[in-house]
């Protein structure tokens, strides 16, 4: 095995673990802060949850299931959300190419195929130009097995949860090739109301040893799924008034009375994104090009996610000579699906049963409100849905839908290639060079999902429609918007490494360039030409072939430089330091408005500077491991786009604001101690200090008039804490191995210094300098069992397992937004002004695994 600073390289193998080379896996000499979570830990602790939830014992990593829907998890590292955390599967970046987000529902079931996860905190050891500012999650799936075998796992849990997993490995055949296949079926009703799941997932891998110098590997992973969502946080009084009474601090007596009159208790399982419907309504729903029956005859979800995004990798590892190895990946990912919502006038019913309609104004009666599908269906199928042509007396028997369910579609494909060459100059000096190319096309549109009792929807959003027939939209027809975004990407890097004796050092630099293009299929460019609209300049260019509105940027460049060194003071003790600077290209939405193609001519890159120091210690013959580090990160020119009214005609323009700076610094520690064979202890601690450093006076530019100054926005954020992640985290796990094959662990986690999420660009009042609401600190306890029965049947391995999450049934808030736009009582940054998601109650996941 030949080691490098940044990658564990298995030159002589090229073999079964070759993918670790291109996945940028750190090792003991790599001068960064990282944590490995191996297959055993994933099996012992995940319990069929979303993958980020197995990382809760990792320093500075905070992950939640948010509203409880399958696949709706989020993860933050060092105070940065998923847009600034690079997620990679088998060496391939999976962050959305438009906005950097990661949708975990696309990878539902991936945990069953994952062999290890490495979390690299900070700028990380990844040399591809990916958004690894807070950190990087490197996910490796199980490589094709050398040993043949068959396994089946049956799981069950609360709320009707059922899951079956089948895994087949052929083993190495003729010393040449091997295959592995994993398929999973998962269903359940969901802990919170109507957060059901209906999902499949699969994983296929194969490998071929062409000869001793060449190896091919193929991976395919996908998760076609549907699930009900709970996307709307609520005021805490909606969930539990007793909890609210204990935590709504600083309310006066009169405020207290008004507060509890405004919010009615609906229970901890309340989900606003569904409502019952009379089963006599048998209208069809449309998604993915076909008509379907809805999930349940007794209710309708206003928010449902349906998506399938398979990823295919073809990897080639080749050894050209003793000095030069080349590793290449060609990959494809194609997503199809979207999420649902309402459109037009849809009746709502408040806590007192009073009706209001969405088409005029939201009804702000006592919260919470829910949709009333029966009233909406009656409206669409009755006299109110009748259509009068041109306001004369001509009456049509057809009933138009005044309110419907719609799909917001996001169909996309991505093709990319990664090539890395590693050249050894001498035993002490090694170099690495790489190229990264990606291109993606994403179609965004809304379509009619459910007409809710009517026969069509009258919609004039498409400017290419000209007749009454064109305006009548039926199931599957596109409405409101329809545009295509294209993202082209090129990147490259060069790296040099020096290692001799106790000292290891590296330096690397990388360049990236990105280009965006926008085509609006509903808007004609001529309508927005300055000759036709003299008050504004043209905000897009016409496509000469179609007349559609288009916008296209020049290539936007970014770069990164990193360096680090580690030194072994002894066989047991080592220290490291690293530093880096990243100039990050803005995401699509910060450059082009997808409303009208307005384009920022000179968008600024966000800049990140990071410095890190740490040490690690291994003692007692490996029984005691200890790692600690400190970090200091400056984030400059945080970007934001806003829509503002730019003239008296109501036209809107894109504004691009930059200049918001923040500082993320902190301390991290983790340790493992196994004093005797049947007991082990793991602990982690992280203490962050994340805040905004300066007030901002940002000039707003209206790019619809050539980027001329339009206004100034003053943001008073100096010394305000970064929200959405606890700044202090502590985890402690005790594991017991009393008899052979039996393992039990108890994990206790505590979170504090937790400020609610907030928008720094909303702080435009110079007197409004109070911190966002500080969420009460909380602790959770999880319990895990696994018992491999001895000598059950020769050649057969039987295991029983169980997970109890939130063992003590603690009641706590895991996500919150300060001064909620929809659920605030008085907008004074108090508990009564926040909207929240509570953590899920005590729940069980258990099952049996059989291996041949």
Secondary structure as UniProt FT lines:
FT   STRAND          2..3
FT   STRAND          8..9
FT   TURN            11..13
FT   TURN            16..18
FT   HELIX           19..22
FT   TURN            23..24
FT   TURN            28..29
FT   STRAND          33..38
FT   HELIX           39..45
FT   TURN            47..48
FT   HELIX           51..55
FT   TURN            56..57
FT   TURN            59..60
FT   STRAND          61..64
FT   TURN            66..67
FT   TURN            70..71
FT   STRAND          74..77
FT   TURN            78..79
FT   HELIX           82..84
FT   STRAND          85..89
FT   TURN            90..91
FT   STRAND          92..93
FT   TURN            97..99
FT   HELIX           104..107
FT   TURN            108..109
FT   HELIX           110..112
FT   STRAND          114..121
FT   TURN            122..123
FT   STRAND          135..141
FT   STRAND          149..157
FT   TURN            158..160
FT   STRAND          161..169
FT   TURN            174..176
FT   STRAND          177..188
FT   TURN            193..194
FT   STRAND          197..211
FT   TURN            212..213
FT   STRAND          214..222
FT   STRAND          225..228
FT   HELIX           236..239
FT   HELIX           241..247
FT   TURN            249..250
FT   HELIX           253..262
FT   TURN            268..269
FT   STRAND          274..276
FT   TURN            279..280
FT   STRAND          285..287
FT   TURN            288..289
FT   STRAND          290..292
FT   STRAND          299..301
FT   STRAND          304..319
FT   STRAND          324..344
FT   STRAND          347..349
FT   TURN            351..352
FT   STRAND          355..357
FT   TURN            358..360
FT   STRAND          370..371
FT   HELIX           373..381
FT   HELIX           383..385
FT   STRAND          386..388
FT   HELIX           389..391
FT   STRAND          395..400
FT   STRAND          403..424
FT   STRAND          429..450
FT   TURN            452..453
FT   STRAND          456..458
FT   TURN            463..464
FT   HELIX           468..471
FT   STRAND          472..473
FT   TURN            475..476
FT   STRAND          478..500
FT   TURN            501..502
FT   STRAND          503..524
FT   HELIX           525..528
FT   TURN            530..532
FT   TURN            534..535
FT   STRAND          541..542
FT   TURN            544..546
FT   STRAND          548..552
FT   STRAND          556..568
FT   STRAND          573..584
FT   HELIX           588..590
FT   TURN            594..596
FT   STRAND          606..619
FT   TURN            620..623
FT   STRAND          624..645
FT   TURN            648..649
FT   STRAND          652..676
FT   TURN            677..678
FT   STRAND          679..692
FT   STRAND          696..702
FT   HELIX           703..705
FT   TURN            706..707
FT   STRAND          708..715
FT   TURN            718..719
FT   STRAND          726..736
FT   TURN            740..741
FT   STRAND          742..755
FT   HELIX           760..762
FT   TURN            766..767
FT   STRAND          774..775
FT   STRAND          778..793
FT   TURN            794..795
FT   STRAND          796..805
FT   TURN            807..808
FT   STRAND          813..817
FT   TURN            821..823
FT   HELIX           831..833
FT   STRAND          835..838
FT   STRAND          843..851
//
